[in-house]
């Protein structure tokens, strides 16, 4: 039985200039027998505008730990679904398998854990005739690896958050709130 009960992580990797390919995955990792497993099972089925899918690297290549992926933005077009279920899903899947290979995720617990990943895919990607799919892959792969490592190591720590409370602020607050 897994001793990993409920771990969370997130990361942001920014797009190349002129692209809308920023990646911001948020991940929940936990035992299939605990609250993460319950949430995972509850996600089976679809919600209009928010596609849920198992993460697969390709046909017949579902990753372990079993991972459910869903969007943070509402899906309106088939082009968006194609990017989400193609480049983004492939990048997320490759990052998970590499995290297993590198020891970020424990291989011996791969069947005892499950993960839920919320991904950001900017709706402008589906409409961009100059979309760089390689950059979309890069940002999602890198961000997922960082999010997994942060989840498994408890980063940032409470002490780190307190230490940088006055020096780091949310980017949307620039000019809105003085510190």
Buried (B, 14 or more C-beta within 10 A) or exposed (E): EBEBEEBBBBBBBEBEEEBBBBBBBBBBBBBBEBEBBBBBEEBEEEEEEBBBBEBBBEEEEEBBBBBBBBBEBEBEEEBBBEBBBEBBBBBBBBBBBBBBEEEBBBEEBBEBBBBBBBBBBBBEBBEBEEBBBEBBBBBBBBBBBBBBBBBBEEBBEEEEEEEEEEEEBEEEEEEEEEE
